[in-house]
């Protein structure tokens, strides 16, 4: 059974209370359990620009400890919903292509938001926003401050649509709160200790009452056993001196894009060893911050990497050539070229009706072309669910895996295609905090 912390257990109990309501609006459900004035939390998803702002009240935001706790809880909520969805405990569904509005609002304090005079009026009381990371009351006072999350596909997938809760939630609740049974007298600690004491006394009596011959035989056997143990230890010590296994070293880093601005102007924590930045997307989009980020990472003497966001509808050779043109000064100490493929790569098409065989062949064509241009084996960034649905060819296992998995475990879920190969990099959290900016935290295994 997966272990849950106190926050997750509270959410699970609230999910269980909605079990009998059938199909529930995910918006209504989340506003009751998390995004409400009592919690001091709200969310606005920028659908067109593909990012989300998590808002918390000034009181929470201005206290570093409470701010961090709020961010962690938000990440845990996303991870928990995703886990329950993959386990069939809940089902989250929607047709993302029917979403036509530029923004999506989550909070019980929002009511029929509308745009007026370059402001977004959020309710009848005059709550509004005219800056991406601030919510103001009718007097113009800032009452909520926002933190940007750039993993928009993950956020949108988990927080928009409808939810159906299965009976499996009852099993989880029962495992969390097992029925207390009366303990038989012979299982009580005091009884066990008494039994143990009687056993020891019996053994002592038996030893003292044994004859001298048996005692000598016992001592002789013990001495022989000690000699054998000593010989085995000597052999192990000799082996350990000659065979020292090589250990895999874990390094921590971050990945960034234009949404993080000039975050590299700040001093990064000493624990950060590498930075991966977005370079390109599709056949002709260059991230506006790439040139700056690419040079700044090198100046900070950190291991650097660059990734291309793959667009399924665009020609793979064109995408590969465009990507390489931007990163062709790649050095041997840098990460190999990285391709990011996920649900957002289906932009402009219906992922359900996509041709998986064609998708995989085109992606392999892209990877082959990048390898020809760079002389390096490229890395693939994806997540467990997407890969098992769309990247099923065993040929992908030759490429190192950068896996996105935010379940806060000791190791990530590995897609089937890489199950024997394992992971090279792990995007462990979407909520690493540097100078009021929230960015992705990654782990890299240096072999």
N, C-alpha and C positions, 0 to 999 in steps of 0.2 A: 504493500500500500504506500502511496506517495504521502510524505509527511507535509502537514500544513501548519503555518504559523497562526498566531491569534487573529491577525487581520484577515487572512484567507478563510479561517474557520467562521468568522463573523459574516463574511460575504456568502459562504456556502449555506449558512442557516437562512440568510435572507433569500437566496435563490430557492431553497427548499420551500419557503413560505409561499412562493409564487407557483408552485408545482401544478395546482389544480386549475389555473387560469387559462390553460391552452396556449394558443399563439399570443405572444405579448410583444408590444412595441418595445424594441431594445432601448429606444430613447426614453420612454416612460419608465422603464425598469431601472435604467442607470441614473435617471434623475431622482428616483426615490432612494437609491442605496448609496449614491456617491456624489453626483453633481447637483448640489443643493445648497441653500444658504446656511443650513446647520453645519455642513461639512466645510463651507467656505471655499468650494471648488466649482469650476466651470470649464468648458472646453469649446473652442471654435476651430473647426477644421476648414482650411482653405483648400477646397476641392480643385480649383483650377491651378493654383500654384503649388499644390501638393505638399502642404505641411500643416501642422496642428499647433495651436497655442493652448497650453494648459494654464488656466488662471487660478490663482489662490489669493485670499484676502491679504491686505497689507500686513496684518498682524502675523500671519503665517510666513509671508514672503520675507519680511524684514528680520526674522529670527532664523539664523543659518541652520539651527537644529530642526526646527519645525518645518522649514522649507525642504530640507533634505528628506525628512520623514514623508512629507506630502508627495514628493517626486517618487520615492521608493514605493509608496502605496499605489500611485498611479501605474507604475510599471508592473507591480505585483497584480493589480486588477487585470491589466492586459494579458499578462502571462497566464493567470488563472483561467480567464475566459477562453483563451486559446487552448489550454490544456484540456478543459472540460469539453470543448468543441471537438478536439481530436479523439477524445475518449468516448464520444457519443453520449455524454451526460447531458449536454445541451446541443442544440443545433441553431447556428446563426446563419441566416440566409437573406439575400437581397439580390436584386439585379442592378449592379452598379451603373449600367449603361442608361438606366432610366433617371439617374440623378442629374438634373439639369441646372440646379441652383449653384452659384459660385461658392457658397459657404454652407456649413452645417453647424447648428448650434445645440449645445448640450448643457442645460441648466434649467432648473425649475424657476429661476428668476427671469429667464428670457421669455418674452411673449410676443409672437409675430414680429420679429425683427424686420426693419425696413431701412432703406438708404435715403437720407435726406441731407442735402447741402454738405456733401463729402463726409458725412457721419453715418454710422450705423446705429440707429435708434433701436435699443434692445427690448424695451418694454414701455408700458404706459406711464411709468413713473419717471421717465426721462433718462434712464440708464443708457449710456451710449459709449461708443469707442470711435476715436479718430486717429488712433495710433495702434499698430499691430499688437503691442504688448501692454496695453492699458485699458481698463474699463473705468468710466467716470460716472458719477451721479449727475443729477440735473444742475447742480451748482458748479460742476467742473472739477470736483475733487476726485482724485484717483483712489478708488476703493478696492480694486483688484489689479494685481500685476501678473503678467504672463511669462511662461517659460516655453521656448520653442522646441517642438519635437519634429525631427525631419524624417523619421521613419514612417512616412504618412501612409504607405500601403498597409503596413501592419495595423496602425491605428484605425484607419477607415474600415478595414476588413472586420475588426473586432467590435466596433462601436456604432455601426450603422446597420439598420435593417430590423428584422424580427427575431425573436428567440422562442424556441420550444424546449421545455425542460422534461427530460425523461425520468422514469422511475429509478434510474441508476443513482440519482441524487440521494435517495433514501438509503441506499447501501453505503454511500460515503458518510452520511450523517451517522448511521449506526456504527460504523467503524471508528468514527471520531468520538462518539459517546456510547461506548458499549454498555449493555445492561449489567448493572452491578449484581453479582451473585454472592450468596452467603458462603463464606469460606468454611469448609469442614474443620473440626477441631484439630485434626492431625496435620493440617497445613499451616496452622498458626506458627509464628516464629518461635514462641516460647516452647512449644511442643518439639519443634525441630531441634532447638538447642539442647533440650533435655535428652532427646534421643541420641544426639551426637555425643553428649557427655557420657552417657551409659555405654556407648560403643567404645569410646576411648578407654574408659575404666576397664571394660572387658578385655580389650587388647592388652592393656598393661598387665592385667592379672595373668593372661595367657602367656605372655612373654616371661614373666617372673617365675611361673610354675613350670616352664619347659625345662628339660634336663640339659646338662652341660654339653652333651654330644650335639643336640640340635642347635644350641647356641653357637658352638664352634663351626658347624656346617653353614649356619646363617651368615656368620662373620666372613667365612671363606668366600661365600657367594657374593657378598657385598663387595669384598676386595677385588674379585674378578670383574665385577660389573664396573667398578671405578676405573680399572685398567683399560677396559674396552672404551668407556666414555672418553678417557684421556687420549687414547689413540685416535678416535674419531675427531676430536677437537683439534689435535695436531694436524691431521690431514686437511681439515677445513681451513685452518689458519694458513697453511702453505698454499692452498688453492686460492684463497682470497688475496694473497700477496701477488700472485701471478696473473689472476684474472680479475680486472677491475671493470665492471660493466659501465658502459657509457650512458650518462643520464641525459634525458631530454630537458632542456632548459626552457621555462616559460617566460615570455616577455609580454609586457602590457603596452597597449597603444590606443590610439583613437583614429576614427575615420571622419572626414569632414568634406564639406562642399560649400557652395555659395551661401547656403542658408546659415552657416556659422560665421559669415563675415570674415574680418581679419583677425580671427581668434589667435593666430600664431604670433601676433604682436605681443601677446602676453607671455609671461614666463610659465612654462609648463612644469608640472610636478616632476621631481626627479625619478618617479616610478615609470614615467612614460619613456619607452625606448624607440617607438616607431609611430609614424603618422601616414595614413593612407588617404589620398584626396581624390575627389571626382575629377576626371579629365573631360570626358566626352559623353554624349548620348546620341544614339541613332546615327544617322549618316552625316549630320552637319552641325550639331549643337556642341559648343565649347563652353564649359563651366566658366563664368566670368572671373572666378577667383583662382582658377587653376594655375596660371602663370606665376602669380604671387606665391601661392601655397607651395608649388613645386620647388621654387628657388629657396623659399624660407625654410622648408624642411631640411634641405641640404645645408644651409647656413647654420642651422641648429645642430648639425652633425648627428641627426637621427636617421635611422633606417627609414626609407621612404617608399611609398607605393602609389600607383595611380590605377583607377578603375574606369571602365567604360560601361555605361548603362545600356544594355542591349535592347533594341526595339525589334520585335519579331517581324513587323511588316517591312522593315528596311533591308536592303541587300546586304548580306553578311560580308562580302568582300569589300564593298564600299565602306562599311562601318569599320572593318579592321584596318584598312588603309588610312582612314581619317584618324582613328585612334593612334596609330603608330606615328603619324606625322607630328603629333603633339608630344609624344614621350620618347622620341628616338634618341635622346641623350641619356637614356636609361643606362645606369652603370651596373657592374657585376654585384655590388653590395646592396642594390635596390631589390625590392620585391619584383618578381616577374610580372608581366602585364596581367591585369585582373579584369574579368568580365562579370558584370552583375546582371543576373537574370532572375526575375521574380514575377509576381502577378502583374505588377505595373508594366512589364514588358509587353503585355497584351493590348496596350493602348490603341484604341481605334478598331478593335476586333473583339469577337466573342470567344473567350478562352475555352468555353465548354465545347464548342464545335470546331476548335482548331485541329489541324492535322498534326498529331504528335510526331509522326515519322518525318514529315517535312521540317517541322520545328527543330528536331534533334539533328537532322542532317545539315541544316543551315548553320546551326550553332557549332557543330563540329567543323564545318567549312571555315567559319570565323576563327576558331581556335587554331586550326591548321595554318591559316594564313598569318595570324599573329606570331605563331611559332617560327614560321619561315622568315618573317621580317626581323624578329628580335633575337632569334637563336636561343630563346628561353622557352621552357614549358609553361604556358600561361596557367593562371589560377582561376577557379570558378567560385563566385559568390552566389549563394542561394539559401533557401530554407528547406527543412525536412519535408514539409507538406507539398511544396511546389515540385521539388525534385522527384519525389515518389510518384507524382501525377504526370510529370512531363519529361523528366530526364532519366529515363529507365534503361538506356543503352549502357552495357558494360564498358563501352569505349570511353565513357566519361571518367572512369576510375583512374586513368593515366594522368589526369590533371589534378593538382593539389586542390583541396576543398577548403573554402572559407565559408563556414556555416553560421547562419543567424539562428540563435536559439536563446530566448530570454527567460527560461524557466528557473534560473538561479540554482542550477544543480552543479555537481562536481564535474560533469562532462555532458556534452550536447547530444541530442538525437542525431544519428548518422543516417542519411538516405541510403536506400538499398544499393544503389550503384557504387557507393563508396564504403560499404559495410566492412569489407576486408582491408581497405586502405586506411580508413580513419580520417581524421581532420588535421589540417595544418594550421588554420587560423579559426578563431571562434569569436563572433560578435556576440558577446555575453550579455550586454545590457544597453538599452537605448537611453540611459539616464545618468551618464557620467557627468559630473558637475565641475566646470572650470569657469571661474570669474562670471558667475550668474548665467552662463550658457550651458545648456544641456546637450551633450553629444554622446555618440556611441562609444562604448568601451570594448576593446578587442583584446584577445589573447592569442599569441603566436608561439608555436613550438619551434625552437631552434634546435634542429637535429644535427 
